[in-house]
Amino acid sequence: MQSSLDPPPTAEPEVLRLTPAGRRSRLAAVVLVLALLLAGTVWGDDDAFPFGPFRMYSTRNDPNTPVISTRAVGVTAAGEEVRLSGGQVGLRRAEFEGQIDRLREHPELLGLLADSFEDANPDAPELVKVQMVHRKFELADGKPTGDYTDTVVVEYDLDEGDS
């Protein structure tokens, strides 16, 4: 027996159904997303993610193709190279590599690396220029041969920046 203080029994909630127009719009959205995924898979590249594949996971390079490593170096007046990455300037290699196009357009930005290095290493020799270098490691059957070549991609003379 139900007392007057008990709440009344709740009725089953009404089930709402999609209208035919609602079903058509959801189906159209699904078809559009699947078409974008298919097109991205066939013709897309990393820039089309998430509709294109991440090439680094979906392909592999020829095991005899050289591997390129990008690095930043400072050069002293004596011609010695000083590494400008990681703890030396607070910039990781991946962060640096993401700025390559920007550095090509504005080489003076490399001067900021020299400033950061000098702030962190006041007793280090003075840098006269900063370079962005691609080191190409040669491979044979996917293993390093020990041969490499360096190519200076961008260079900034710090003396020019002072004037």
RAJO-V146256 format. One line per field, one symbol per residue. psi: psi as a letter, one per 30 degrees, with the letter a starting at -180 (. if undefined). A space follows every 10 residues. Layout:
psi=???
This chain:
psi=kklffkllkk lkkkkkkkle eeeeeeeeee eeeeeeeeee eeflaefgkg flljefffll lkfgklkkkk lkkkklffgk kkkilbfegg kleeeeffge eeeeeiffff feeeeeeeef ifflkkkflk kkkkkjkklj hgkkffklkk kjekkkjfee ff.
